[in-house]
C-alpha cells in the first residue's frame, strides 16, 4: 500500500487480524505502487503542491519512481 503519508507498507490479512509492515519510509507523498516480480515500484506524486501550491511551493523535480525490493 502506498498513500500520501510517505511510506510503502505491506498489508497482510490473517483471519480477523491485519498486520502492517513498513517496507520504506521517507517517500515524497507516494500515490501508487505496482509489483513487478520481486520489486515494488512506487510513484512519488507530491500532490500537496497541486492542491495548495501557495503553501507548498513548486514540487521537487524530477518526479521519481522508486524501486523497493520486497522479496518472495
BELPECOR-V559386 format. One record per pair of residues at least 24 apart in sequence whose ideal C-beta (glycine too) atoms are under 6 Angstrom apart, sorted by the first residue. I is the first residue (numbers start at 1). J is the second residue. Records with the same first field share a line. If there is no record, write none. Layout:
I: J ; J
This chain:
2: 30 ; 33 ; 42
4: 29
8: 42 ; 68
23: 68
24: 68
39: 67
40: 68 ; 70
41: 65 ; 67
42: 66
